[in-house]
Each structure stands twice: as structure tokens, then as C-alpha cells.
Amino acid sequence: MNKACFRYFLPIIFGCLFFQCTKEEVIQEAEFWVNPTPFDLSQIQRRGYIRAIVDNTSTSFYVYRGRRMGYEFELLRNLAADLGVQLHLIIESDLEKAFRLLNKGQADIVAINLEINEERLQYANFTLPTRQIGTLLLQKKSRNKIESFHDLEGKTVHVRKGAIHKQYLDTIKDSLELNMEIMEVELDQESLIQQVIQDEITLTVTDSDLALVNATYYDEIDVSMVISEASPVGWAVRTNAPRLLDAINEWIEQKNESSYIDILFQKYFLNKKNSYFRSNSAFSSISGNRISEFDDLIRRGAEELGWDWRLLASLVYKESRFDTAATSYAGAVGLLQLMPVTLERFGVENPNDPYESLLGGVNFLKYLDRFWRERVPETNDRIHFILASYNVGHGHVEDAWRLALKFGKNPQSWENVAYFLERKSQPEFYRDPVVKNGYAKGKVAVNYVRDVVNLYESYRVLVQP
């Protein structure tokens, strides 16, 4: 082949190779459910936590006055306790992304109400039904009311991307030969409901439980039009996690036999007055962006610390539930539950005064930050050391730090130090010569840190900075 021919064919060759590679990449990307990450119940229990994908809605998962709430949240928290692990939550409204996270091993359960169909059975295995849900058309009463499927002629209906709602509407559209536009958008159902209320869109289709709850909040919406009758819905797990599936199914059967699920269902779906106040409060992540009445004060304290204010809010909630008059059995008082000797040391005269109490706690946290700064330069790890010191005392945490150093572990890693802190209740560790402060309930302190950090992760996702 001469040079001229070679120059002619070279772009074609590269173009074909590029097209072939691109095509293979698209096929590989499309089949994300093939060969999911192998990670079953035993690995989850060894890791110590289970990751679940949920919706941020007034029935699934939200924050109200600092407290995490929601029907799916409470179910998952109970399940995690039953499995002996911590619960980590992931907020994801895009269902395709949720299945991708599941199959990549970045989540273990998709705890969104999913109706089972052939397409979804490619992506995951499904649990026993968690409940029965129908599908309703949601519209405003002030508009020309849709009363039959034929009234959808010429209309545009917005639905959540990846939800089964589009399939229902496609069936109606095709069977009646309607000129109807069905627009899939990457929003959760509650966001679409809000868009109808605010006249940003005209129609949406949503799960019957969520539609009926919102209809009690907003008199102006109508949910009388049934798109599909109630059918079973469940949660999804990886196809190669049979033991996790069996454990969840066993748990569902146990809870169905007890009154637990009935009581929880009543709390979120039948007690509509309480649900209304929780969901419409300024202190709810659904309708407001405040955690407590002390948010401004907490922001000021966090700024002094160089912390995200939501992290400090998590600590305050863990200590006092934002109750200025809270007093522990040991005599700790105020928003940050300081002991009398600490109050005196950091100049707090009136521990029931929220400003004084918080300022005293912030000064104590700053002291702990200085104590650990040289030993643990990395900020995120150091925060764990500070939180543990706040709970059990920095002397006990320093003992665990010394033990990590002695046994050849990196003492700047919280994971390593937490390992030895948990063992400070065992004689072979608290009697070690490097230990200066003796016995400690170190496991309590490690769980305390985990609780604060997990709460912070929820605040960080659900509450604006």
C-alpha cells in the first residue's frame, strides 16, 4: 500500500475502531446489571453497616426538629438492628441510578416502593411485599378536571423517570389512541406534586399513599382519578445476594405477624394531622430548611470551630435534643450537656442559657481540637477523635492512640484507634503499661461517634448549608 492510500484509509480505520469501541462501551454500559458486585449478608455484617437507597419525601425519609423520620427510615432502622449492623442511607430519586448503585455494590437495598415487572427483574431480586400501592392522577381542582381517560386527550403528564407510572400511561394512550404527551423527569414524586401545586406543571401521576397524604395537606389538589388499582410493592437487592434477601423476607414475615408495621403505617399514613404538622413545619426538611430554633446560634459556633454547622447541630441533637433544660443522670446540663467542672472551666455561669451553654461547649471542642491537632493533622479523622473525646474524655482516647502506636497501627487513623478504644473494657488492654487512664466503656464512645456522624450525613443531604 502506497503512502497516499495509507493516508486515505487511516482515518477510516481509526473511525471504525472508534465506532466499534464506542459501541462495545455502550453495550457494556447498558448491561450494568450483568455480573453485580458479589457482596452478601455475611460481608455486610462484617463491614458493620448496610446501605439503603430511599426517597426524600414526607412519608419515606426526612428530618423534623433534628430527628430523622419516615416510614421507610423506621422500617430500615429496625431491619438494621435485627441484622446487627448500622444503617447508612442514600438519597436518590433517579431509579435507574439507584439500580446502578445497587449492582455496583455502592448500595445494598433499594428501599423505594417498586412494583415488580420483567424489566426490573433483570436488575435485581425483590423482597416479599412491604405493602400494597395503587396509582393516582394528581391535578388541581381549579383546572378543568380530568374525570376519564378520554379527558387526557391533548394533555401532558409529567412522571418520575424510571417509575412504572409511564408504562400505565403508555397502555392507556395506546389502547385509546390518545394524543397525550408523557414526560419523564428526574424528580421524585413529592417534587412533582409541589410543581402541580405551584402551577409549574398541570398533571402528574403518583403512588396512592403519597397522593392521599398530600391531599390532606393541600385542599386544592384532586386525587380521585385512579390510574391503576393497588398492587404489591417491595424492595430490591442484588441478584447475587440470596442470604440478604432471605434475611429481609424473614424479617418482613416477623413484622407482619406482629403489630409493628400496622402501628408504623398508622403513624405516617393514617394520623394525617400529625403528618401535616411534621411535613409543613419550618423545622422539617420537606417544607423548611431549619433543624432547630438555635440554628443561627449553632452556625456562629460552627464558624468558630471551622466545622459545617450541620455537624455541630448533630452533636447538639445527640446531647440534648435541643432542650436547654436537659439534665443527664450524671449531672451534665445544657444544649451540649457539659459537666459542672467543664462549665466552670469554660466560663459558663448559666447552663440553661442557650448562648452560654453552646459557647462553653464550643470552647471545649476548640480545646479538644488543639489537643489532637498535631497527633491527627487530617481534619476528617480528627473530628472523630474530638467527638470521642467529648463523650468519654480525651485521656481514654489518648490511651487508645498509644495502644495503636504500640501495636504498629497508624495512630492517625480513627478506624485503628477506635479498634483499641472499644477494647478498653478488657483487662488485657486497660492494664497495658501504656494505658494511663484505666478502664473505659470504649464501645459506647465509638457508637456515639458513629451516631453523630451518621446523623450529620443525613443533615448534610437533607438540609441546605
KASUL-V17403 format. One record per pair of residues at least 24 apart in sequence whose ideal C-beta (glycine too) atoms are under 10 Angstrom apart, sorted by sequence separation. I is the first residue (numbers start at 1). J is the second residue. If there is no record, write none. Layout:
# KASUL-V17403
I:J
I:J
This chain:
# KASUL-V17403
52:76
99:123
135:159
149:173
152:176
153:177
154:178
155:179
156:180
157:181
158:182
159:183
160:184
161:185
162:186
165:189
190:214
193:217
194:218
196:220
197:221
209:233
292:316
298:322
312:336
327:351
333:357
334:358
335:359
336:360
337:361
365:389
397:421
400:424
418:442
421:445
422:446
52:77
95:120
98:123
99:124
153:178
154:179
155:180
156:181
157:182
158:183
159:184
160:185
161:186
163:188
189:214
193:218
196:221
291:316
292:317
326:351
327:352
335:360
336:361
338:363
339:364
342:367
364:389
365:390
368:393
372:397
376:401
396:421
399:424
407:432
417:442
418:443
421:446
422:447
50:76
98:124
149:175
150:176
152:178
153:179
154:180
155:181
156:182
157:183
158:184
159:185
160:186
161:187
163:189
196:222
207:233
291:317
294:320
324:350
325:351
326:352
334:360
335:361
336:362
338:364
364:390
368:394
371:397
372:398
375:401
385:411
388:414
403:429
406:432
52:79
96:123
149:176
151:178
152:179
153:180
154:181
155:182
156:183
158:185
160:187
165:192
295:322
324:351
325:352
334:361
367:394
371:398
385:412
387:414
397:424
403:430
406:433
407:434
418:445
419:446
52:80
61:89
95:123
135:163
137:165
148:176
150:178
152:180
159:187
160:188
193:221
294:322
324:352
336:364
396:424
406:434
418:446
421:449
50:79
60:89
80:109
135:164
136:165
149:178
152:181
158:187
160:189
163:192
292:321
293:322
323:352
324:353
336:365
361:390
368:397
372:401
381:410
384:413
385:414
388:417
392:421
400:429
403:432
405:434
406:435
417:446
418:447
50:80
61:91
79:109
135:165
152:182
159:189
160:190
193:223
292:322
294:324
324:354
375:405
382:412
384:414
388:418
399:429
402:432
49:80
60:91
149:180
160:191
291:322
293:324
324:355
326:357
381:412
383:414
384:415
399:430
402:433
403:434
418:449
79:111
137:169
160:192
322:354
324:356
381:413
382:414
385:417
392:424
402:434
403:435
414:446
418:450
50:83
56:89
76:109
135:168
159:192
324:357
381:414
384:417
385:418
388:421
399:432
401:434
402:435
49:83
50:84
51:85
135:169
158:192
169:203
301:335
320:354
324:358
378:412
380:414
381:415
384:418
396:430
402:436
50:85
51:86
52:87
54:89
56:91
76:111
157:192
301:336
376:411
377:412
378:413
381:416
399:434
400:435
414:449
44:80
48:84
49:85
50:86
51:87
52:88
53:89
54:90
55:91
56:92
57:93
75:111
169:205
375:411
376:412
378:414
381:417
385:421
398:434
399:435
48:85
49:86
50:87
51:88
52:89
53:90
54:91
55:92
56:93
72:109
158:195
168:205
298:335
320:357
375:412
376:413
398:435
399:436
400:437
45:83
47:85
48:86
49:87
50:88
51:89
52:90
53:91
54:92
55:93
73:111
158:196
297:335
316:354
319:357
376:414
398:436
399:437
44:83
45:84
46:85
47:86
49:88
50:89
51:90
53:92
54:93
72:111
165:204
166:205
283:322
396:435
398:437
399:438
414:453
44:84
45:85
48:88
53:93
71:111
72:112
165:205
372:412
395:435
396:436
397:437
400:440
44:85
47:88
72:113
164:205
165:206
294:335
316:357
320:361
376:417
395:436
396:437
399:440
41:83
53:95
71:113
120:162
158:200
163:205
165:207
316:358
319:361
375:417
395:437
396:438
400:442
55:98
119:162
158:201
163:206
164:207
292:335
394:437
395:438
396:439
397:440
399:442
41:85
53:97
54:98
120:164
157:201
158:202
159:203
160:204
163:207
393:437
396:440
53:98
119:164
156:201
157:202
158:203
159:204
160:205
316:361
392:437
395:440
396:441
397:442
400:445
53:99
156:202
157:203
158:204
159:205
160:206
312:358
315:361
396:442
400:446
117:164
155:202
156:203
157:204
158:205
159:206
160:207
393:440
53:101
114:162
115:163
116:164
119:167
155:203
157:205
342:390
392:440
397:445
53:102
114:163
115:164
312:361
392:441
396:445
51:101
52:102
61:111
112:162
113:163
114:164
115:165
117:167
312:362
315:365
391:441
392:442
51:102
60:111
112:163
113:164
138:189
152:203
391:442
60:112
115:167
338:390
392:444
393:445
397:449
53:106
60:113
115:168
143:196
216:269
312:365
337:390
391:444
392:445
51:105
53:107
59:113
138:192
301:355
336:390
337:391
388:442
391:445
392:446
51:106
52:107
53:108
54:109
57:112
75:130
138:193
172:227
213:268
217:272
300:355
304:359
307:362
390:445
391:446
51:107
52:108
53:109
54:110
55:111
140:196
143:199
146:202
171:227
172:228
209:265
213:269
216:272
298:354
302:358
305:361
389:445
391:447
392:448
50:107
51:108
52:109
53:110
54:111
55:112
139:196
140:197
142:199
146:203
171:228
212:269
213:270
215:272
216:273
297:354
301:358
305:362
388:445
391:448
392:449
50:108
51:109
52:110
53:111
54:112
55:113
72:130
138:196
140:198
144:202
169:227
212:270
217:275
218:276
297:355
300:358
301:359
304:362
305:363
307:365
387:445
388:446
390:448
391:449
49:108
50:109
52:111
53:112
71:130
138:197
140:199
143:202
168:227
169:228
209:268
210:269
213:272
216:275
217:276
300:359
303:362
304:363
387:446
390:449
52:112
71:131
143:203
168:228
209:269
212:272
216:276
217:277
294:354
297:357
298:358
301:361
302:362
305:365
306:366
388:448
389:449
391:451
47:108
167:228
214:275
293:354
294:355
297:358
301:362
304:365
305:366
387:448
388:449
391:452
43:105
139:201
140:202
165:227
213:275
214:276
217:279
218:280
292:354
297:359
300:362
301:363
304:366
307:369
384:446
387:449
390:452
36:99
99:162
138:201
139:202
140:203
165:228
213:276
216:279
217:280
294:357
302:365
306:369
386:449
387:450
32:96
44:108
97:161
98:162
139:203
164:228
294:358
298:362
301:365
305:369
385:449
387:451
388:452
37:102
39:104
43:108
44:109
95:160
96:161
97:162
138:203
139:204
214:279
297:362
301:366
384:449
387:452
33:99
36:102
37:103
39:105
94:160
95:161
96:162
137:203
138:204
213:279
383:449
384:450
387:453
32:99
33:100
36:103
37:104
38:105
39:106
41:108
93:160
94:161
95:162
137:204
138:205
164:231
32:100
35:103
36:104
37:105
40:108
93:161
94:162
95:163
136:204
137:205
138:206
315:383
384:452
32:101
33:102
34:103
36:105
37:106
39:108
93:162
95:164
136:205
137:206
164:233
318:387
383:452
384:453
387:456
32:102
33:103
135:205
136:206
157:227
217:287
383:453
29:100
32:103
135:206
136:207
315:386
319:390
31:103
32:104
135:207
136:208
138:210
307:379
311:383
315:387
318:390
319:391
133:206
134:207
135:208
136:209
138:211
152:225
306:379
314:387
318:391
380:453
383:456
133:207
134:208
136:210
137:211
151:225
133:208
134:209
136:211
147:222
152:227
308:383
315:390
112:188
113:189
132:208
133:209
135:211
136:212
138:214
146:222
149:225
307:383
311:387
315:391
112:189
132:209
133:210
134:211
138:215
141:218
143:220
145:222
147:224
148:225
131:209
133:211
134:212
140:218
141:219
142:220
146:224
147:225
149:227
305:383
136:215
141:220
142:221
143:222
145:224
146:225
307:386
138:218
140:220
141:221
142:222
145:225
139:220
140:221
141:222
305:386
139:221
140:222
138:221
139:222
141:224
138:222
139:223
137:222
138:223
139:224
136:222
137:223
138:224
139:225
33:120
36:123
136:223
137:224
138:225
33:121
34:122
36:124
136:224
137:225
33:122
97:186
136:225
137:226
138:227
190:279
33:123
96:186
135:225
136:226
137:227
31:122
32:123
33:124
95:186
135:226
136:227
93:185
94:186
115:207
134:226
135:227
136:228
194:286
93:186
94:187
95:188
134:227
135:228
194:287
93:187
94:188
113:207
134:228
135:229
93:188
112:207
133:228
134:229
135:230
92:188
93:189
113:209
134:230
135:231
190:286
91:188
93:190
113:210
132:229
133:230
134:231
93:191
132:230
133:231
131:230
132:231
133:232
132:232
133:233
131:232
132:233
129:231
130:232
131:233
129:232
130:233
131:234
128:232
129:233
130:234
55:160
129:234
130:235
126:232
127:233
128:234
129:235
126:233
127:234
128:235
126:234
127:235
125:234
126:235
127:236
125:235
126:236
127:237
124:235
125:236
126:237
124:236
125:237
115:228
123:236
124:237
125:238
124:238
125:239
116:231
121:236
123:238
124:239
125:240
115:231
116:232
120:236
123:239
125:241
115:232
116:233
122:239
124:241
125:242
127:244
128:245
115:233
116:234
121:239
127:245
130:248
113:232
114:233
115:234
125:244
126:245
127:246
113:233
114:234
116:236
125:245
127:247
128:248
112:233
113:234
114:235
124:245
127:248
128:249
112:234
113:235
114:236
127:249
128:250
130:252
111:234
112:235
126:249
128:251
129:252
110:234
111:235
112:236
127:251
128:252
110:235
111:236
127:252
128:253
130:255
131:256
109:235
110:236
111:237
130:256
109:236
110:237
129:256
60:188
62:190
109:237
110:238
128:256
60:189
107:236
108:237
109:238
319:448
59:189
60:190
107:237
108:238
131:261
318:448
57:188
59:190
107:238
130:261
318:449
56:188
57:189
58:190
109:241
55:188
57:190
103:236
105:238
108:241
315:448
318:451
319:452
55:189
56:190
57:191
102:236
104:238
131:265
317:451
318:452
55:190
56:191
58:193
102:237
103:238
109:244
317:452
55:191
57:193
102:238
103:239
105:241
108:244
109:245
316:452
99:236
102:239
103:240
111:248
314:451
315:452
318:455
71:209
98:236
131:269
314:452
315:453
317:455
318:456
99:238
102:241
109:248
314:453
317:456
108:248
312:452
314:454
315:455
95:236
311:452
314:455
315:456
311:453
313:455
314:456
317:459
313:456
314:457
311:455
312:456
314:458
310:455
311:456
314:459
310:456
311:457
313:459
314:460
310:457
59:207
308:456
310:458
311:459
57:206
307:456
310:459
311:460
57:207
59:209
60:210
309:459
310:460
313:463
59:210
308:459
310:461
55:207
58:210
308:460
310:462
57:210
310:463
59:213
309:463
310:464
55:210
58:213
59:214
310:465
57:213
58:214
79:235
309:465
57:214
308:465
58:217
76:235
75:235
83:244
72:235
83:247
82:247
83:248
82:248
299:465
79:247
82:250
83:251
291:459
295:463
79:248
82:251
291:462
79:251
82:254
291:463
78:251
79:252
82:255
285:458
289:462
290:463
285:459
289:463
290:464
288:463
289:464
75:251
79:255
285:461
286:462
289:465
75:252
78:255
285:462
284:462
285:463
285:464
75:255
53:235
78:260
52:235
53:236
78:261
75:260
74:260
75:261
78:264
74:261
74:263
75:264
71:261
74:264
72:264
71:264
74:267
50:244
71:265
74:268
73:268
41:237
71:267
72:268
40:237
44:241
71:268
40:238
43:241
45:243
50:248
69:267
70:268
71:269
39:238
44:243
45:244
69:268
38:238
40:240
41:241
43:243
44:244
36:237
37:238
39:240
40:241
41:242
42:243
43:244
36:238
38:240
39:241
40:242
41:243
42:244
45:247
36:239
37:240
38:241
40:243
41:244
44:247
35:239
36:240
37:241
40:244
41:245
33:238
34:239
35:240
36:241
39:244
40:245
41:246
33:239
40:246
41:247
59:265
69:275
40:247
41:248
60:268
70:278
59:268
69:278
58:268
59:269
69:279
67:278
64:277
65:278
64:278
63:278
64:279
69:284
59:275
62:278
65:281
67:283
69:285
70:286
58:275
62:279
64:281
65:282
66:283
68:285
69:286
58:276
65:283
64:283
65:284
58:278
59:279
63:283
64:284
58:279
63:284
64:285
57:279
58:280
62:284
63:285
64:286
62:285
63:286
64:287
61:285
62:286
64:288
66:290
67:291
61:286
62:287
63:288
65:290
66:291
58:284
65:291
66:292
58:285
59:286
63:290
64:291
65:292
58:286
63:291
65:293
66:294
56:285
57:286
58:287
66:295
56:286
63:310
66:313
66:314
68:317
63:313
66:316
67:317
66:317
65:317
66:318
63:317
66:320
67:321
66:321
67:322
65:321
66:322
65:322
86:447
88:450
86:450
86:451
89:454
88:454
87:454
90:457
91:458
86:454
89:457
88:457
89:458
88:458
91:461
90:461
91:462
89:461
89:462
73:458
68:454
68:455
67:455
66:455
68:458
68:459
63:455
66:458
66:459
68:462
63:458
62:458
63:459
61:458
66:463
63:461
63:462
61:461
62:462
63:463
49:450
61:462
48:450
56:458
49:454
56:461
56:462
